[in-house]
Each structure stands twice: as C-alpha cells, then as structure tokens.
Amino acid sequence: MTEPTDQAAPRGAAPRLHQRVHAILAEEIHTGQLADRERLAETALAARFGISRAPVRQALTALAAEGLVERRPGGGFRVRAAHHAAARPGTARQPQALASQPSWEKIYAEVVDEIVPRTAFGDWRVIESELARYHAVSRTVAREVMARLQQRGIVRKAGHSRWHAPALTPAHVNDVYEMREVLEPAALMRAVPHVAPERIAAMAERLRTAMARATTLAGHELDRLEGDLHGEVLGACPNREMRQAIRFYHSLLVAHSFLYRWTPPLYATEPFLPEHLRIFEALETGHTARAAKALEEHLRASRERAIARVEAVASAPRPAALPYLQEITDA
C-alpha cells in the first residue's frame, strides 16, 4: 500500500511497489535468473530494491500463492524447482532501486504491518521518538508517518500529544461499522455518476471470475476486490469531506488485509464476494438505490464477521514486543 491518497489510484496508474517487486521476481524465476531452490530473504531483497520489507513480504506471499516460491521450514522463502527455467545469457539481476519515495513512504507500510495486528490484543501508546529510533529515521519522518496513520483511523491523538492505537475490540468494531453504514451508502449514491459504466462492468466481471475460484483466492486478491468497491467506487464521491470521513472509518479495511493472513479461514469462501456482486449488478442495471441498500446490508453482515476475525486473532500467540509500542493497561 502506497498510502495514503485521497482517492483510489486511477486506472492505468503505476503499479504499487509490491506489484513491481512481484513482477520482477516472477520474471527472474521464469527465466532462471533465480537459481533452483534459491533462498529469498526479505531483508536482502529490500536492500536490493531500496525499499522496506513490507512490500517485499507482500510480493513473496503473492508468489507463494501462485506456486512460484515456497516457504522454507526454517522461515523465509525459496524458488520452487518446478517453475525454474534455464538461465538466459545476459540476464544478471540488477540492484537498482525501484522508486524514489518520500522518506515516510519507505517505512509506512512496515509500520502499519507492525501496529495493526497488535491492536487485536489491546490498546497501545505509540512512542514517536522510539519509532524514529527503531526505523532509523528522523523525528520529522516519524511524525509524518503518524499523521498518515491518523488519516486512516489507525492511530489517534491522546492527551499531551501522545499517539494512541485503539484496540480492535468488538465494541470498537461495532462503532466503526455503525458509522460506515451511515456514510458509505450515501457516498455510493453520490459517486455512481462519476464512475464510468465500463469500470463498473469490469469490476463486476472481476468478482464473477474470482467467485469461480473462490476457495483458492489469496489475501492480496481479496484486498483488491475489497478495494474496487470501498476504494475506487466510493473514492469517486465528489464530496471531499465525506470521502475523508469514509477513509477515517476504513481502518478496519486496513486491518482485514492482516486478519486474512493471521487467522485460519473462517468460511469455505469469503461471504463478501456475492454481497459485493449484488451491489455491482444493481449498479450495472442502473438501480443505484438498490445498490446502496445492498451495500448497507453487506456492511451489517460484515460487522459480525469482522468481530469474529478479531476474536480469532486475539486468541492466537501474541506478536513479539516492539520498543515503540507500549501497551495501555487499566492499572
């Protein structure tokens, strides 16, 4: 996630970092530039591309879902022999950086990756100075990262200018979804005239294709399908204040990308797929009010599923402690 932007990236926008890493590594596997059973380490790949570990991790997870790499028993990944090809002459790997990014972007996704899963276990104080020290960046960069996280509703300002990452408790999830049920159907009604019919049709077709292989969808694919509706379509709402409010209450969408990874499948197939399709099919036929009603029903059903996922994560082993996160207790 190259976050945040005010609206979803337009069609034809440059691929995100993890997509570019994925494309490069997939090509190197197919052409034999990556050796048979070669170990792929997040840290080394991040250094090679000049990016943080988070987009590398996303790319490797996607490659594993496609069967191009496999997880090593001791951790990390390695190239799968079945997909290895003979090396082509003159195809040595290049160490150049992928992109010139603002400093905050280089660690933003990784900080999200660190904070969001831990909110299933409790409330946290985020210590800005320790965040800067841990990621070896300036206080200015750390402050910019926190500001971006605040825009997404992942952290909030507490007393004395302290940062607070609220726990994903059932009560918090319920409150967030209650706001979404008010905001998103109204935004959908405003957004539809600004979304080309061919884009609606393309997103509907993507859902139908996904549903045909629903049992094998990977987390990053589910994220994209969520983003079609809640990102691109709602992002077309012309009311800027409404868009910003929706983005703030989309903190749980950020969390879902981790909940998909951290929890065993709770359903044989993801229930949101047919729910989203009902919305898009109503839009395809010009029934905007029906689509808004279907969206409201989808969010109501999603509320219970989100609570179930949060509870599943909370019962799992706790992640390792981080120096910039201090758990807030009642004591």
N, C-alpha and C positions, 0 to 999 in steps of 0.2 A: 504493500500500500504506500503509494507516494502521497501521503496525506498532509494537510487536508486541502481540498479545493472546494469552492463554493458550490459547484455542480459536478455531476459525473463527467468524466472525460468524454469529449465528443467523439463520434465515430471517426476513425482514421487517425486518432491521436497516437503518439508514440507509445510503444509497449512499455509497461512498467518494468522496473529493474528485474524483478524475479522472473518475468516472462522472457526478458532478453537473456538472462543467465540460462534459463531453461533451454532456449533455442540454441544457444552456443554449445552447451554441454551435449544436447541431443545430437547435434551435427557432429561433434567430435567423437561421440560413441559410434554413430553410424559409419563414419569414415575411418575409424580405427586410430584416431589421434589419442584417444584414451585407451590405455592398454587393457587387455583382458584381466578382469578382476582387480583393476587398479583401485586403490582406496581413494575416496573423495572426502576430504576433510573440510568442514565448514570454514574453519579459521584460514586455511591455506587458500581456499577459493575466494574468500572475502578479500584477502590481501592481494590476490591476483587481479581481481576486478576493481579494487579500490572502493569497496562498499562495505556495509555492515553485514553481520552474519544472518540477520533475519531474512532478507530476500534470497540469500543462498539456500537457507533452510527450506523456504517455500519452493524453490526450484527443484531441490533434491527430493522433496516429498512428492511433487508432481511427477518427477521422473520415475520414482518408485511405484507410484500408482499406475504408470504406463508400462511397467515391467522393464524399463531400460537400466535401472540400477536396483540393487537390493540392499537391505540393511545388514550390516556386519554384526555377528554375535556380540562382539565387544563394544559396539557403538559405531556410529558413522555409517557410511555407505560404500559400496564398491560396484564397479561396472559388471553387468551380467554378461557372461560369456556368450549366451545365445544371441545377443544383439551386437557383439563385437565384430568389426569388419577388418580386413587387411588395411594397414595404413597406406594412405596415398602419399606419393612423394611430394615434398614441398609443402606439407600442411602442419608445420610445427605450431604449437599453441603459443598465442601471443599474450603477454602480461598486461596489456594496456587497460586503463581504467574505462569503465563503461560510460560514465557520465560525470559532468561537472555539476555538483549539487551544492545547494546552500548547506552550511555546516550542520544545521539542525536536522536536515533530512537524512544525513548519514547515520544518525543513531535513532531517529524517531520510531521506525518500525520495530527496532530491537527493544526499545523502552516499552512500547505497547505490549510486545511479546512477554516482557518480564512482569509488568504490572497487572494486566488483565486477568491471567489465570489465578493470581494470588487473591484477587478480590472475592473469589468463591469461598475463601477461608476466613475472611474478616475485613475490618476497616484498617486502612494503612495511612500513616503520615509519610509523605514523600519529602525527603530532605534534599533540597535543591543543591546545596553545596556538595553533599556526598554523591549525588547523581553526577555532577560535573567531574568529581574526582574519579568515580568508578569508570566512567566512559572516556576519561582523559580529554575533556573538552572544557571550554571556558564557562564561567557562570552565566555569561550572556547567552551562549548556546543552550545551556541547560534551561534557562528561563524561557527561551523561545520554544523549546520542546514542551515545557509545562503549559505554556499559553495555548499551543496547538492541542494538547490533550484536553485542556479545559473547553475548547471549542467543541470537542467531540463528546463532552459529558463524562469523560473517563476520570478526570480529577476535578476538584472544586477548591475554591479558596476558603480556608477556615479562618478562625481568629488569628490575629497577629501575623497576617500574611503567610500563614502556613498552608501547604498544599495537602489535600485530603483525597484519597482514593476510596470512595464508599464501597462497602461490601455488597456483593450481589446476593442480598437476602431475598427470600420470597416477597417480603413487603416492598422492598425497593423495586424488584422486577414488576410487581403489580402496579406500583405507582407510575413507572415508566410506560408500561403498556396502556394504562388508562389515558395518559397524555397522547400517546401515539394514535389511539382510537379516535380521539377528538381531532387531531391535526391532519393525519395522513389522508383520510377520505376527502376532506375539504381541499387539501392541496392537489389531490388527484383530479378533482373537478376543474381546478384552475389550470392544471398542467396539460391536460389532454390536447387542447387546441394548438399547443406549441410542440407537439411530438408528431413527426411525420408518420402517416399511416404505414409506410413500408417498414419503419423501425418497429412499430407495434407488431406487425406481421412477422418480422424477423425474430423478435423476442418470443413470440408465441410459438413459432416453429422450433426455436432452440429448446423451449420447455418440452414440446412433444418429443423431440429427439432424445432429450435427457430421460424422460419418463420411460422410453423404450429400453433403457439400460439402467433403470433407477437403482438396482441393487449394487452396481459397481461404481457409482459416482464418488469421486474423491472430494475432500473438503474444499479444495480451491475451486472445483466446478460448482459446488453448492454455493460458495461465496459469490461467484459470478452471476448465478441465477437469481440470488437474492438481490444483487446489485442492479440487475436490469430494472426491476420494479422500484425498489426503495431508493436506488441511486439515480439512474438515468431518467426514468419517467417522472418521479417526484421532483427531481432536480430541475425539471423544466418549468416548475411553477413560477410564474412571474413575480410573485410576492416575496421579496427578499427576506423580510422579517419572518415570514412563515417558513422559508427554506432554512434559515438559521436555527429556528426553534426545532424543526424536524431533525436537523443534523445533531443538535444537542441531545435529543432523545434517541438517537441511533447508537448510543454507546453499547447497547446490547447486541446490535448487529456486529460491531467490532468484536465483542465477546464471543459471539457464535462461532467465528472462524477458529477460535481456540477450543470451544466446547466440542466442536465436531471432532477435533484431534484428541482431546483429553478424555473423552468418555467413550465407552463401547456403544455400538449402535443401539438406540432405544427403540427403533422401529425398523421393520423389514425394508421399507423405503421411506424417504422423507415426506411427511404429510404435506409440507408446504407446496410441493410440486403441483398436485392437482388444484390446490387452492389458488395458487398464482395463475394457473392456466384458466380457471374460471374468470378471473379478473381480465386477463388478456383477451379471452374470447368475447367477453362483453364489450371490450374496447374495440375489437376488430369489427363488430357489428354496429358500432355507434351508440351503444347503450351505456353512456357514461355514468348515469345514476345507478344502474345495476352494478357496474364495476366498482363504484365507491362503496356500495352496500356489501359486495363480496369482499372488498378489502377490509372493511370493518369486521366482518365475520372471521376472516383469516387472522387478523390481529388478536381477536378474542380467543381463538383456538391456540394461537402461538404462545399466548401468555402462560398457559398451563404447561406446554412443552418446554418453554424456557425455564420455568421453575424446576421441572423435573431434571433438566440438564445441569442446572446449578447445583442441585442437591446431589447429583451423581458425582460431580467434581469434588464437592465438599467432603464426600466420604472416601476419596482417593488419598494416597500419600501426599503430604504437603511438599511443595517445592522447596528447594534449598533457600536459606536466608540470603538476603541481599543487603549490603551496607547502607543503601539509601532508602530502604523501606523499614519503617518502624511500626509494628502492629499496635493499634489503639485498643486498649482494654478498658473495662469498666473500673478497674482498680485505680 
